Amino acid sequence: MEIKSTTDAALIARLNEPVQNLHAKLYAEYFKPYNFDEIRKWFERVVKEDRESTFLVIKDEEQIAGYAWIQVFTRKENPFKKESKALEVHQFSIMPAERKKGYGTHLMNYICQFARDKGINEIVLDYWSDNERAERFYQKQQFTVYRKAAHKII
């Protein structure tokens, strides 16, 4: 297994398809259907403008198994909170045919080491409540829920 960073927006957009399709299926009122061209253009901008974002691709030989979009962020101290630095996982996806083969664990271990190498001791992420597969995976990876969000549609 090999993990490398990439700035190839077309590749990132292709790898995003299962994530976008799942979100659109679970929450059609919020998420648009997957559109390669729109998503590619959006990732082109992120790759070009956001120096804190990193896109990782996991491969086994020449087969791409999945990807992650991670971002280092620093919150400045304010009257309410202390300064904090964390690594946020915006998207994490293993291709459907490659699941249950250890790629997700390997990629998450890489992300943890990436954070440690940058002196960061916290990784944060969120997932939608109906995404039970994500919830099981993150629990297995020893993530704990410490904050919950609620919403009300009126």
Salt bridges, closest charged atoms under 4 A:
GLU2 OE2 - LYS4 NZ 3.22
ASP37 OD1 - ARG40 NH2 3.61
GLU44 OE2 - ARG40 NH1 2.88
GLU49 OE1 - ARG45 NH1 3.67
GLU62 OE1 - LYS59 NZ 3.75
GLU88 OE2 - HIS90 ND1 3.89
GLU98 OE1 - LYS101 NZ 3.26
